[in-house]
């Protein structure tokens, strides 16, 4: 910006006479303010669409901002150390834990979920600009894969096995509420995600556990069918664990962006 100011003064000195009257002073002030704004916005990457507090269509602007960011989240943002959310790595989960001799204990590892980036933003509410937002997402299809270990009894049958598992979840609805807080970084105010709550409802789905009973196809199909007939019970155990994993991942992702840019730039 300093180079631009020097060029401007040199250009002015080449004129016959530069008189710093009120008009020139005002024009110079406007020019410097414009240069300052330009300098701030030049540093913003193309995936960040800033919405102004006074925008009469603030909600629509926020929706466009999320849509602009979505494809970048899908493939990751290396410069901010943000990995791809498609697939999103959920880590390890204990789906169900039983008392010895009763029920079934299922643990899952190396879980990946495909399809989160295909969300559809259905509703967005700006409760308090730059601080509190709530929105509702539609998740048309989530495909999950990983490895499992199961031990216990289903319908008096001893069930024991380990191997690959897959799951398909359809017609999901996600309700999200985020609350921001302010902190100082390098002498400037930045916002951070202090709280992020995600609640997911899934209408339908199926899971498949491979290699049950040492690969016995008939017994494996019986147990898988029994599990899927009670899919609502399984999802009651599984969904809260996925919610916690997503909250952790998206909170980290959001703070990576917020820590990079001051509040005055992202929330003017």
C-alpha positions, -999 to +999 in steps of 0.1 A: +000+000+000+030+023+008+042+020-028+007+031-041+007+062-018+042+072-030+031+068-067+001+089-060+022+117-044+048+115-072+020+118-098+005+148-080+039+166-078+042+163-116+013+186-119+017+223-121+008+227-085-008+205-059-029+225-034-040+206-003-074+223-001-105+207+015-115+189-017-080+174-023-077+165+014-111+147+013-102+130-020-069+118-006-086+105+026-111+085+005-082+072-016-062+060+014-093+044+029-100+026-003-064+014-005-066+002+031-098-018+024-083-032-008-052-042+011-073-061+037-095-078+011-066-088-012-054-112+015-087-131+017-087-163-003-114-169-029-132-195-007-141-169+019-172-148+010-175-120+036-210-108+047-215-074+062-235-068+093-257-042+077-265-063+046-304-063+043-300-098+029-276-111+055-291-146+057-289-151+019-253-138+019-244-163+047-259-192+026-239-181-004-208-180+018-213-216+029-220-227-006-188-210-018-168-228+010-183-262+005-162-275-025-130-264-008-140-283+024-147-313+002-112-315-011-094-299+018-075-266+023-038-275+027-026-239+035-048-240+066-040-276+075-077-285+069-082-321+056-109-331+032-143-338+047-151-363+020-143-388+032-143-376+068-122-397+092-143-404+123-116-424+141-125-452+165-160-457+180-174-481+206-209-486+191-222-508+220-208-522+251-225-551+270-223-567+304-203-600+301-227-627+290-255-603+281-261-584+248-235-576+222-203-556+224-193-538+191-163-516+185-154-500+152-121-487+140-107-466+111-141-453+103-146-431+072-178-414+061-184-405+025-210-379+015-209-351+041-199-325+015-232-332-004-252-315+024-281-292+014-285-260+036-322-259+044-324-231+070-301-206+085-307-182+114-284-154+124-292-152+161-263-127+168-240-115+140-205-130+144-215-148+176-244-172+174-259-190+144-282-220+139-289-239+108-304-271+094-288-294+069-301-322+048-278-351+044-292-371+015-268-401+018-239-411+040-218-442+033-197-454+061-169-480+061-144-493+087-134-524+106-153-540+135-150-564+164-182-580+178-186-603+207-218-614+225-252-629+218-281-621+195-312-642+199-293-666+222-268-672+194-231-665+203-218-639+179-181-634+175-162-620+146-141-592+131-137-578+097-149-550+074-182-533+079-202-509+057-232-488+063-257-467+043-277-439+060-303-420+040-325-390+045-306-375+073-313-341+089-286-323+108-294-294+133-264-273+141-259-244+166-226-226+169-215-200+195-185-178+190-161-162+215-135-135+211-097-139+217-066-118+210-040-131+185-010-109+177-027-079+191-060-083+171-094-096+179-103-129+165-135-150+168-133-186+178-159-214+180-165-218+217-193-243+212-206-263+183-236-287+187-247-311+160-278-333+162-285-358+135-317-377+127-316-406+102-347-419+086-334-452+072-303-472+068-286-506+066-253-520+079-234-551+069-208-569+090-185-592+069-168-623+081-193-632+109-189-667+122-156-671+104-172-662+071-203-685+073-226-670+047-259-683+061-254-674+097-238-641+087-269-631+067-292-640+095-273-618+120-270-589+096-308-591+089-315-592+126-294-561+131-310-542+103-345-551+115-336-533+147-318-505+129-335-478+150-319-493+181-285-495+165-287-459+153-296-447+188-262-460+199-243-451+168-255-416+159-245-398+191-210-411+186-209-398+151-223-364+163-194-361+188-168-369+161-183-344+137-185-317+164-148-322+171-138-322+135-159-292+124-149-271+154-113-276+146-119-268+109-138-236+118-112-224+143-084-229+117-101-203+095-111-179+123-075-179+137-061-170+104-081-138+098-091-110+123-127-103+133-127-070+115-119-087+082-143-117+084-171-098+102-171-062+091 
